[in-house]
Amino acid sequence: MQLFRNVFTATTLTLLLGVLAPPGWAQEFRILVTNDDGINSPQLAALAAALAELPNVEVLISAPAENQSGSSHASVGEELVVETVQENGETFGYAVHGRPADAVRWGIFVLGSERPIDLVVSGINQGANVGDVAHLSGTVGAAMEALYQGLPAIAVSQDTSGVDNQASARFAANLVQRLRNSGFPEDVVISVNIPRGEIQGVAVRRMGESYLSIASYDLQSEEPGRQVYRRNRTLHQATDTRTDTWAWQHGYITITPLKFDWTDYEYLSDLLSWDWELTR
């Protein structure tokens, strides 16, 4: 397997993913692109451009007007303001004044009102969403909203620096192409995380522990009835080699299938064994 340092090429990404040039697609495929970093993110633009190069694909963009990182699957109230974003005299996409999930929901119902959306791709996020961090991620939350609306979805995230946006975007596009040929899984979000530096390969892993935690809050300023705090975060090294967190920290592009079901089935069995007769 070809390895590379600092940035990785489209050829290498194709080899890592195992995608050869498949036959062209006969039916136009509509992809809704969103993120949680905001519609002005260069990573979103790179992703949309790479997806638009796929055969018989139409790319539509509906993303938050401003950065909504850490918003998970949150939503705003009933009223939603949407602005058209122009680039070089043409419509680039739509800026939604809400959360990533709102942008996805609006895109599915409005942009897909005449011809339905086939797939939602969320990203490329600045910052990894491996392990438990995925629960907080607006990038993953946007993809989960697509799932909630009955559509397949992919969430793509990368390290905060040292990663080539175009290479990450091409990896995501190759994944879309492969999944379209093989069939998208039902009720599953495919979460992709790309590290910086030398890529060791692609690792399909389960969710791992969080690599980030809040260590403390430092008081920055204070006045009567009002204080301003700054959070301090610490980084943790994963120890379980079976997880996406460990693999990503050791230079692997990780792919993790995620579902809505958070049920603890082991404890569910314990609870079912209890006597639940109501007392009167």
Steps between C-alpha positions, in 0.01 A plus 500: 500500500636838407581726794555873498593783734337833594247505215353214303410473133182400328671190358603381844156566642346295222738214576427522871128486440532222245296684235567435134323699235148355509256532212313828462169547672199524277268685737573846640578486869419798724737562790431753773821636653502660844733553797518656845788743436283729288435552132820703451722208599764419235472134597132499405583661164767237433259220585224637278742545209632143528149354515394708199768326293331162543299382198132595486502676836328823601637668812285728713633694799299584811721590796485714813558869445751503786717253688288255699770262626398283793128540433442125461142436375354822639239710320368856518138612530226512242626797296799437275679772303674383183722712275624424150879513470637614165844426358615644166142591418366150560328335795759327716258382766265600778599640839259384769483702822467195719678182600651244262195276548276792397707550184461133411129490574434817299710370211319169491151652508555814291785425259371146468134595460483439125773240465603320817846505655680166476788548745623747763873556548600707803843661526784532461521587867802674648576266789463126539174343615632162608381323812258656743563844350263396220206541736576873530576560135278718284657330198380161618172652623429630149558153358276351768223739397524359148464153648200622699344611171562162339809588295849348500773729632875537532680721753856602411746656746872566501771624733511872567821553300751323280240340273441575131136603454483388139646159582248450781221607265610253233509221757142585596395510134661160435313361799171637365573343163579163654193503725274595215623203302479256791190644665462737795433340837160559656472697824877553522718811489848436362740713706841571344792658686826598333819561702793725425845383391597161366195291418538137604189373323126475551368348823138393545442527874234534767462818703761554769556723797510877484834656415383836639371600842430819690763539770389826660352844451713809559336826604587767241304799626238578757245767579196498726271216394711404199813290454687400185681164501735331258500122477818295507505176307743211531595239242502130581681214331279199427612162631253262334644399162157380383349851485481784252661735751814288525520443124456870418764600754738252337464637148210305356202635313215354703158388381235432763133410442274684746136443596232675702453211738681578828343208685720311746375152419690330783339716765169478317508126569562567867209743520269251329576251777372734772155470649319802355162438661353834607420545866159629592 
